[in-house]
Amino acid sequence: MPLTLDCQATELRLVVQPPAQIQAVVQPPASIVAQLSVGQGPAGPSGAGLASYTHNQASASAVWTVNHNLNRDISAVSLRTVGGVEFEGEVLITSLNQLLVLLAAPATGTAHVI
């Protein structure tokens, strides 16, 4: 990543921690050109991740009421049969904590809410 610094200061201090490599050319009176090649830094803190909820629909129904209680907008809903086959249905978000799954025919399975 090329980096060009142009300043009027009499001193420029650049602190870089390994594994970076620095090449610098200083041209009077105060013009400095530097090129940095920076490797991957240390790993950051792990995130808590996005909470999810899996609703189990044990009795066949064309309308599933899913009370996920995540208290936020939903990113995605994955619908699967009891055998694990993904299928489509209409998802109607009724609140930050509930949604409805509308199906063409009664079915059982799971709704995984993300």
C-alpha positions in Angstrom: 0.0 0.0 0.0 1.8 3.2 -1.1 1.8 6.0 1.4 3.0 9.5 0.5 3.5 12.1 3.3 4.1 15.8 2.5 4.6 18.0 5.5 6.3 21.2 6.6 7.5 19.8 10.0 11.2 19.5 10.9 10.7 16.1 12.3 8.5 13.2 11.3 8.2 10.2 13.4 6.8 7.0 12.0 6.3 4.0 14.3 5.6 0.7 12.6 5.5 -2.7 14.3 6.7 -5.9 12.5 6.1 -7.5 10.1 6.0 -4.2 8.2 8.8 -3.3 5.8 9.7 0.4 5.3 11.5 2.1 2.5 11.9 5.9 2.9 13.5 8.6 0.7 14.1 12.0 2.3 14.5 14.9 -0.1 15.4 18.3 1.4 14.1 20.5 2.7 11.2 18.5 4.3 9.7 16.2 1.7 9.5 12.6 2.7 8.3 9.7 0.5 7.6 6.4 2.2 6.4 3.1 0.9 4.9 0.6 3.4 4.4 -3.1 2.9 2.3 -4.4 5.8 1.5 -8.0 6.6 -1.5 -9.2 8.5 -1.8 -7.8 11.9 -2.7 -9.6 15.1 -6.1 -11.2 15.4 -8.8 -9.0 16.8 -11.2 -9.9 19.6 -13.8 -12.5 18.7 -17.3 -11.1 18.2 -20.3 -12.4 20.1 -22.0 -13.3 16.8 -25.5 -12.7 15.8 -28.1 -14.5 18.0 -30.4 -16.8 16.3 -33.5 -18.9 17.1 -34.8 -22.2 15.7 -38.6 -22.8 15.8 -39.8 -26.4 15.7 -43.2 -26.8 14.1 -44.3 -30.2 15.4 -47.9 -30.1 14.2 -48.7 -29.6 10.5 -50.0 -26.1 9.8 -50.2 -23.7 6.9 -49.5 -20.8 9.3 -46.6 -21.0 11.7 -46.3 -18.4 14.5 -42.7 -18.0 15.4 -42.0 -16.2 18.7 -38.2 -15.8 18.5 -37.8 -13.0 21.1 -34.6 -11.6 19.5 -35.9 -8.1 19.9 -34.4 -6.9 16.5 -34.9 -6.8 12.8 -34.5 -10.2 11.2 -31.8 -10.9 8.6 -33.0 -14.2 7.2 -35.3 -17.1 7.8 -34.5 -20.6 6.6 -37.3 -23.2 6.4 -36.7 -26.9 6.4 -38.8 -30.0 6.5 -38.3 -32.6 9.3 -36.0 -34.4 6.9 -33.8 -31.3 6.4 -35.0 -30.3 2.9 -35.1 -26.5 2.5 -38.4 -25.1 1.2 -40.0 -21.8 0.5 -42.8 -20.0 2.3 -43.9 -16.4 2.8 -42.5 -14.7 5.9 -44.5 -11.9 7.5 -42.7 -10.0 10.2 -45.2 -8.9 12.8 -42.9 -7.4 15.4 -39.3 -7.3 16.6 -40.0 -10.6 18.5 -42.4 -12.5 16.2 -43.0 -13.5 12.6 -45.5 -15.7 10.7 -44.6 -18.3 8.1 -47.4 -18.7 5.5 -47.3 -21.9 3.5 -49.4 -23.2 0.6 -50.2 -26.4 2.4 -49.9 -27.6 6.0 -46.4 -28.8 6.9 -44.1 -29.6 9.8 -40.4 -28.6 10.1 -38.2 -25.9 11.4 -37.8 -22.1 10.9 -34.2 -20.9 11.6 -34.3 -17.2 12.3 -31.1 -15.1 12.0 
